[in-house]
Amino acid sequence: MFKKYFLFFLLFFTFLPLHVFAQNTTATTETFEAEVLIIKNEREFTREDGSKGFQQNISLKGLTGSWKDKKVDYNGIGNLDVVNQNVYKVGDRVVLNWNQGLNGEDQFYIMDFVRRGYLYLLAILFVILIIAVGRTKGLRSLLSLIISFFVIIKFIIPAIISGSSPLIVALLGSIVILGSIIYITDGFNKRTHISLLSVVISLTLTFILSWIFVYFTRLTGFSSEDTTFLVGIGTGIVDFKGLLLAGILIGTVGVLDDAILGQVEAVEQIRAVNSSLSKKEILKSANKIGRTHLGAIVNTLFLTYAGASLPLLILFTVNQDIGLGVAQIINNEAIATEIIRTLAGSIGLALAFPVTTWLAVYFLE
C-alpha cells in the first residue's frame, strides 16, 4: 500500500503540467542568434582604475527568428562602458537583442556568446563517465537527477510564481526529490523506508531552525540582485523571505541523501561483520563513522556557500580601510544570509546522522 501511494505522489509531482506565464511583449523587441561576419572597428581604452576596456563595431548575420539570413550592424564603440563586455571574432555565434528606438530606428545589442554547444559536450561526457564508472547505480543516479530537475521546473518554480508559499513548496518538493533519489538508486525496501523517514525528520528540523533565525534576524530575502527581477512576475505575489528559506532547504537536500544513505549502509556493514554486537555497540560504532563523515560534508557545505559569496567577501575586505570591521560585515544582510544558510544547513545535516543511525540500528534487522 505504501509503495502505491509513494509512486502516485512521485508521478503526480514529476509530471505536473508546467504553467507558462506569458509576459507582455510587443513586436518592438526580439532576441535572436547571429554570426559575426566582419569586425568593422575596434577601440581599446584604459579605465580610471587602470583596467583595460574594449569596444567593437561588428557586422553580423541573423541565424534565427525574424532576422534570419539578414545582415545587421552592432555599434559597440561609444561612451557607454560595459565592464563585462566580451571580445568577439569572425565566426563567433552570439545572442543579439533588437529593439526599436523612439524614432523607429533599429537598435542591436550583443548580449553574450552562444555557448550551449560546449555545455552539451560536457553533459555528454558527464553521462558517459557516470554510466561507465557507476554502471547500473550510475544509470539510476542519472534517472533520479532527471526527476529532480522536473520536480523543480514543473512543481516548485511554477508553484512559487503562482503565489504559493515557497517554504512549504520547497519542503514538499525536497522530500519528493530525495524520496525519488533514494528509491530509484537503492530500491524499495526497509532500508530506503528508514532513509526517507530520516530525510523528512532532518528537513523538518532544518525548516524550523531556518524559519526561527530568518525571523529574528529580520532578513528580507532581497540580499541578492537576482531577486529584484522577480518583483511583479507571475500571477501571485512572491514571498521573498520564504524564497530565501526555500533556497536553504534545497541547498541542504544536495548533501542529505549521501549522508543518510551512507549512514544506513554503515549500520548494515557493522551488523554484517559482527552479528553478535548489541544495538548499543552498533550505535556507538556507527556514530563514530558518522562523525568522520560529518566533518567532511560540513566543510564542503561551507566552502560551497563561501565560493558563491567570494566576490562579496572580497568587496567587504577591501572596504575595511574605511572602517568596515568584522561586526559590520557579518551584520550585512547578504553575509548574514549566507551565514544562516550555511549554519542552518549544517545543523540539519549534523542532526541527520544521529537520527538516521538510531532509526537504522533499532528498525533495520
Secondary structure, 3 states (H helix, E strand, C coil): CHHHHHHHHHHHHHCCCCCCCCCCCCCCEEEEEEEEEEEEEEEEEECCCCCEEEEEEEEEEECCHHHCCCEEEEECCCCCCCCCCCCCCCCCEEEEEEEECCCCCEEEEEEEECCHHHHHHHHHHHHHHHHHHHHHHHHHHHHHHHHHHHHHHHHHHHHHHCCCCHHHHHHHHHHHHHHHHHHHHHCCCHHHHHHHHHHHHHHHHHHHHHHHHHHHCCCCCCCCHHHHCCCCCCCCCCCHHHHHHHHHHHHHHHHHHHHHHHHHHHHHHHHHHCCCCCHHHHHHHHHHHHHHHHHHHHHHHHHHHHHHCHHHHHHHHHHHHHCCCHHHHHHCHHHHHHHHHHHHHHHHHHHHHHHHHHHHHHHCC
